[in-house]
Amino acid sequence: MPEPITMYGATHCGDTIRVRRTLQSMSIPFGDINIDHDLEAESFVLFINGGNRTTPTIVVGEGKWKLVVIEPDNQEVDEMLRRAGYLNNDAP
């Protein structure tokens, strides 16, 4: 079973918009949290990114072990989806 994905993004962030569109176009389920409207989520992003408000910050998995991906390019999104179990390892 694929791992859950949560994306912490910002309203006018081009990378957030790009990743959101990619996940939606592939029908990948994900939590979409806007840190412009959620102070607790913003605090989490600041903590994870050493005080920087870096978006998107994506968390894959739940429990004690998670994969955190920051501002991924398209190849990194593909790798993240492979590791999460949404793409076949043989997919380009």
C-alpha positions in Angstrom: 0.0 0.0 0.0 1.4 3.4 -0.9 2.6 5.8 1.8 0.5 8.9 2.5 1.8 12.2 1.1 1.3 15.6 2.8 2.3 18.8 1.0 2.9 22.0 2.9 2.6 24.8 0.3 2.0 28.5 -0.1 -0.6 30.4 -2.1 1.6 32.1 -4.6 4.5 29.6 -4.7 5.2 28.5 -8.3 6.8 25.2 -7.1 3.8 24.4 -4.9 1.4 25.0 -7.8 3.6 22.8 -10.1 3.8 19.9 -7.7 0.1 20.2 -6.9 -0.8 20.0 -10.6 1.5 17.1 -11.1 0.0 15.1 -8.2 -3.6 16.0 -9.3 -3.0 15.0 -12.9 -1.7 11.6 -11.8 -4.7 11.2 -9.4 -2.3 10.8 -6.5 -4.1 11.4 -3.2 -2.3 13.9 -0.9 -3.0 16.2 1.9 -2.7 19.8 0.8 -1.9 22.3 3.6 -1.5 26.0 2.9 0.9 27.5 5.4 -0.5 31.0 4.6 -3.7 29.9 6.4 -2.3 27.5 9.1 0.1 28.9 11.7 0.9 25.5 13.1 1.8 24.1 9.7 3.9 27.2 9.0 5.8 26.6 12.3 6.4 23.0 11.2 7.8 24.2 7.8 10.0 26.7 9.6 11.3 24.0 12.0 12.0 21.5 9.3 13.8 24.0 7.1 16.0 25.7 9.7 13.9 28.8 10.0 13.2 29.2 6.3 9.6 29.3 4.9 10.5 26.9 2.1 7.6 25.5 0.0 6.6 23.0 -1.0 7.8 20.9 1.9 6.5 17.4 1.3 6.2 14.7 3.9 5.9 11.1 2.8 4.8 8.4 5.3 3.5 8.3 8.8 4.7 7.0 12.1 8.3 7.3 13.2 10.0 7.2 9.8 9.2 9.7 7.1 10.7 11.0 4.0 10.8 14.9 3.7 11.3 16.4 0.3 11.9 20.1 -0.1 11.2 22.1 -3.3 11.5 19.0 -5.6 12.1 19.4 -9.3 10.1 17.1 -11.6 12.7 14.2 -11.4 12.6 14.4 -7.6 8.8 14.3 -7.6 9.0 11.1 -9.7 11.6 9.6 -7.3 9.4 10.6 -4.3 6.4 8.9 -5.9 8.5 5.7 -6.5 9.7 5.6 -2.9 6.1 6.2 -1.7 4.9 3.3 -3.8 2.8 5.2 -6.4 5.1 4.5 -9.3 6.6 1.3 -10.5 10.4 1.2 -10.2 10.6 0.4 -13.9 8.7 3.6 -14.9 10.8 6.3 -16.6 
